[in-house]
């Protein structure tokens, strides 16, 4: 699989991968046993990959978070959830495929899963608008959250969007209102909410699924008020300064944990979530079961009070 | 001999004669109409000719929306920090304080409107474009909590380009923080009105600006989620005339009404009386 390493900083891995592939080919073509050499190279590749992934810079994490092979919401729905029944539409305008949601089972229990959904290929991406929802997507999400609360089911959200879509129709139909409504309603929804940033947590479009009792982030996901490109364009009139912006914005999982905005970092397999969907799913499943289990023991009104207190304490200011 | 020679008085040139103090005149940037500054000011910076609403300061909104002498500012001592150690943020803050005062991008306080006491927040666009950071979020959260405690209505005058990038994810979280505090007003029957002025965009429009029980906007105000440049780039076409104006939002059912500045005070007061009245009746019914 010479294409496994596609990111710019994975070039050294690409090279090793190519060498391994070549040895394999010549070993089958000539019938010589090169197992030893191959194993050695594979070990070298693994070591180098681990080394690179242990020391990712912020902009490199942005690249991993946006990786086109990263597990998306529907992947988790097929790997760690069972009995998924997708529910469509906002009952007002149309169904928005950039957000998927519905009943599912986690460890035998009914939960409401809602997440952004990017497409795997161009055709799918056009349908799903590259995972950038319109207002109707957020209104569908809120409808499903209220449905869950009515039946005492926890809400699990999977966040992976560059942002709410900036377009004509989106503005006409009240993108601002849709986001504002979700953020407000989630802050008082009387049922446990766990949010996981699985890829890109893009600003208000992420937060509109992200007001929760517990907020978790996958190790190489990012969460930011603006994209590094957008930040660089505004501050330095130069989108190519995105590396500088990515560092300045403090958008990695580690940064958000230090800032006390998230509760836990879910580790990814060496080489990133995209290299092993099953292992990533397993880690997500374990974390979800644990947090949902804890939250289920808390009465809804107490849950809501604690949630308000948590968000009430966020920020940094002094009193002069 | 010229017995009747007309004595020539030196005439001042036309230009000089017309000269009046430069700042006595104002030109409307909407229609180009020139008028005496005083006339503009008496019309609350609304052009007497075309009705274009010029931006006015946060201080002027406070004056407009409170009875004389009734305004008392609260939490003016909150100051932004630099939690991300974001490059040149401390310098920008120092400049903003020098330019727009120490209250950060919002004034919060208590005042009376036609004798009715209520909590008022007015965003200060002059302070870093009215951007929402931790101080704005904290002040609004405190305003909502105090209003809930005192059972008094809340009015927020919005003017903001959105979140304050230099505070990173903290600025994003202020959307949740303000929403969580304001949600309590709705649950306890405390009226909450928002007034959207030019401009109200980004993280502010996508949170408390659009959460009012009643949402009013000034004529012509730019209101929207995404910036026009971003939308144009994304969709690759020009935007229709009047896109994202207050009138556009009214047409699309996103706000309750467009209210000219001259009627803003009266409309707000009448709305508060309606909603307070409803609350009193509700409580009476509850007691019976």
Interface residues (C-beta under 8 A of the other chain):
Chain A: X164 X165 X166 X167 X168 X170 X171 X172 X173 X174 X175 X176 X177 X179 X180 X181 X183 X184 X185 X187 X188 X203 X204 X207 X208 X210 X211 X223 X224 X225 X226 X230 X231 X234 X235 X248 X249 X250 X251 X255 X256 X259 X261 X307 X308 X311 X312 X314 X315 X316 X317 X318 X319 X320
Chain B: X77 X78 X79 X80 X81 X83 X84 X86 X87 X102 X133 X134 X135 X137 X138 X141 X163 X165 X167 X168 X169 X170 X171 X172 X173 X174 X175 X176 X177 X179 X180 X181 X182 X183 X184 X186 X187 X202 X203 X205 X206 X207 X208 X209 X210 X211 X223 X224 X225 X226 X227 X230 X231 X234 X235 X239 X240 X243 X244 X248 X252 X253 X254
